[in-house]
């Protein structure tokens, strides 16, 4: 082992020793600031360079704090989420090991070693050793007779190294006293600020052996006599001395940014032998085994067992004492190593999903962790359909506000209309303040006369009929067919016909029925409020009639808060829509009002939100279908589902047909689960009953149908919880 102040001369071989957890392995930032930085160093050496990688066989869950644990599954920007972090960590710990045998359950993927080997293809040799975290902890439990030991904290890096050496005693045989070995954590990265130094490895090969500690002799004396001292880094980011950072006061705890530790070939071999021997010593009543001491002294008093929440400062103190006692050469580096979990801005918001990438988690396990991390925010109590939006919508609106746009309907509205045309295949789309206003506009397009009768399904929302009623029309309600609960065409006799595709469903003859009636002179209005993302025979629902109307209210497939869109394939109808929604005017030098019109215009502010929603539409459609299918899988045999072909239909709401519907709804609400009865027949509504007719099919579904929570961010574990509450009700 080199003596203090002895410089490395004529190094014959370099080794980079990688230990710890693969926190940021694979991110763009890690590739640039770790791999590429080391590659540039290696290219300047002209000497053999090896990489030794020590990898956990299973995910240990070890990390310095809750935030670094959570950031292994979520974007760094989410790690300060106020809900569910404690429960998340608890669930993760339960997932990581078998409680009875205390063995790891989440195995590392072979992909990790393969990836590291590819990244370090510029070194002479790459060697991997696997060790088991739980074997180490079990040995510690046995050695100190403390079954309560769960996590040695920061010290585990050194147990990882000593365990690898114990299992592979020849791993360092090729290194001599003229070799140089640099221990790095996987999450170290380099910002080497001393421009006169061209090679980081060469620099540390010298500096780590030039200084034991870069402190005054009096401070060294204090450090040697006081075991409760942790040595703070002596320099700031500009490599300047700061007296406040170099003062050592007996008994006071300090924090260090990080420390790089270098060894010669003999030094690395003695380290692994000395370390375990040193931890068994007791000096002045202070037991140097960090694990044992922390339990006995109970310094933190936060938990009844040692776990991932232990503060790191005592472990740093512990390691500093060990390295000091054995004259290892340490240099506290101000910016050479840093945990980027604490500086998310450093890598421009890249996702840190190393656990999901390198360890064998199932999708269900990830869903479960997601559920517990989000806590109650995942499912609003007593709400069955929340709007789903996020950072993209916020940024889109913010960008528009900062652009000094006019807010009113303009270019953003045109952009959203074009996106709807592109998605649905419609030739023309016009945004309106709501689907209700769109249905009124459609009634104006159909020119519904006073006292003119029109057909409308009884099983629909009142808005379907109300626009035409407002025009003076008289509804002739029609019962629905029992297949998809759309209008029963046998009862259609009037010129103007409203057709509602509840939950996106259509009958097998949907297209043919509409074409037959349009060819016969009927004006067909498709109320497709719940049908965005639903198709019939390769054509989007809403494109079969003269016009179709979508809703973008808060609970719909996508939302603009309030809003809707009317689509058509007719150039003539499109021109009329444009005129009617713009007061019926044409604008030249002055204004001319050619037709009856209203102000049915949208706003660019809403459209800026809606554009971001349209971009996420494919993933929302996919998730809506998954949600519906999971309810079916959970509840089949206990409740009835309306026949829904998920290859073409995107259900807005999960519907079930049940007995004792109202009792079940009350049972769900007692468990803070929102739900809502399906539409009652318009013939039974107080206002509309003046036009009532018998509607037996509608009455049956109205008495037994129930909508369940189905917002697109609902987790599988929310769905399972809701399903279990329903199953418990029917098992009572």
Phi, psi and omega in degrees: 000138180293145176279156175303143180073359177272124183274150175288128180239136174050059179300131182268337183199141178249151176221133173256117184257111183262120177225179180096208181250149183279061191304308187240018179299127178104342177285155179301320181298316180297317180300321183282318190263349175247297185296309184293325177296317178292324179298316179298321178297312185298321182296336182271349188281317185070020180231158177299139179228131178246157168239127172248121183247122177254122189239137173291137177293325178228162180289121182276339184080358185291134174197165186290330183202172183302325184294319180288333174292311184295325184291353174283352183234339186230162174302148181301329181293342180269353191286350175263014180304130187284352185252139162079005185293319180295316180293325176302309182298323178296314180293323178297316180298320178295330182281333191283335184210159174278121187296323184288315184263349184051056176237149181290145183244338182261099187281149175287145177275148175301340181303327184296309180297318180299319181294314179299319180297319178293319182294323183259038181289355181271354180267168183287316178222149175230121183233137180243136172236136179254136175228159183251118180303317186287331173297320179297312182295323178295323176295320179295320178300315181292317184295321184253005177054046182229092179291347182283346181295124177241325188208118179283003178070217185299332181297342186298335177304320184281327172294325176299317180292313181294326178294317178299320180291322179298320181280337183226073188297348180260010188294337181247014187297332184283350186262136183249185178293345178263004176271161177229127182241128180245118177277126177233151167274154177302329184265012170290144169220168193238130168229083190277112190266353182270100190295332183288347179263124183270337186228117181299316183295319177296319181300312181286332174301328177274308188294322182292340177257351176280325183241140167275294164228142179273073183225163176291153179305323180295324179289324175298320180297316178298317181297324182288336185261342188243106183291345183270018182263133168245129187274118179284153178299140187271353184233157173264189185293342179262012178064034178252148178286141174231121182299326181295333181272344184259354180285129178246120180243128183305134175085353182264140180270137175239161177250141174246147179293314177179168173217139176263136184235126182243151181223155164271181185300319179289324183298320181294327180288321180285332180304309187291336176278317184292326189297309182293326177293318183295322183293344181272354183278155173234128182234124177053040177080359181255114181283126188280355173282114185301316182299309183294316183296317182298323180291316186287319182282330178054051185298320189275325176057029180262333185221160179269006175210158180282124181216194188290353181270000179300138176296148183275343191297325180292325177294320176299316179300315181301311181292324178299317178300315181298309183295327178293313184299326183260015175058033173286155188263116186238140171229122178280114188261128186292321183224014183284332180216140182202143179274110187285357173297337180266358178226071184299332180293342184294330181242032169055038174074017177299150179286137174254088183242044185298324181295317180293330184277320190255346180243154192273067174276143175275162178297324179295321178295319178297318178300319181295316179295322177299317181299312183287331177292317182285337178061217184293343181294343181289327182219108182294127181305135175062021173242133184260354182200098179268148170292146182242117177206169185205212188294328180296317178294317179299315181293323180296315179293317180299317179298319180292316179301319181286350181274357181062035176292171184277356180073315183295176180299123180200229190293323180294323177296317178300321180296317180293320178300320179293323178298322179292319176298315181298323183284316187270339185087002177291148180280331184220142177220138180227120178288144179225163184299332178196164175295328177300316177293326177296322178290325174295317178299320178298322177295325176291321176298321180285349179058051178296124183270162175298132180069010175280135179278144176221156180263140180209138178294146177286334181265087180192172175284150186301331182300333180302318184267334192295327180297313180292325176297319178298329178285352181104002181285163181242120183284133167253097183291146178238139173290168182253160176280156188275007182271300181242000181062039170259175186303139176276108188296343179296338182263000184277122182226349189261163183296317182258128185231128172260134180235123181251129176259083182301127178058025176082003185276148174221160175278168179298329184260019186306308183295316182295320180296316180294316181298318181300318182283326176294319178297333180274003176100005178283145173263112188257123179249117178270113171278092183256033184306324183256017192245007178298129183092004180248143187230156174224113178050053174072005177240141182288138175300136184107347182257005184268327182277186175296320175217159173226149184233128174255152175250138174240033174294169188306320184272004187278180184306310167234166185219151166236026185086282164237153179153163178199179180211139176247127183243155178201157174256006182259125177296318182295316178294322180300318179295322179292321177301314181301319180290314184295320182284353181243047177068007183078017189255157162243143186245122172235236173295323175235201180245136177236129181256103185269332182224166173293128181219172179222179172263093178253027186280156180264188175229147176294333178297314176294321182296325178298326174289315183294328178298316177295324177294318179298325179295330180267002184305314180302320180287328176293316178302314180298315183291323178301320179291321178297318180299312180300315182295324180293322174300316180300313181298323183284327193246355182300140184095343179247326178228167180256143175244141174292138182302117184224117179274104185286354174287336181237337187255136172248102183289128174291317182235134169289121181248143171230152176251120189221159169275158179053046186303312184292325177294319178297318179300318179293321178298316179296318182294328175296336177261019178061032178250120181286152176197168180206139175294148177291173183300138170278161177299136177299336177296338182263356181282140185308314182287316187278351183294347177295343178245024189295145170224164175294134179223072187297321181292315178298318181301321183294312181291327181293330181277341188237351185275140180219132176269133180255165176304138182207021179298151192294340179263013177294129182277162176300328181284332169297313182299318179295320179296315178298316180298319180295324177295320178294315180297320178299322180299315184278351175268350182295000000 
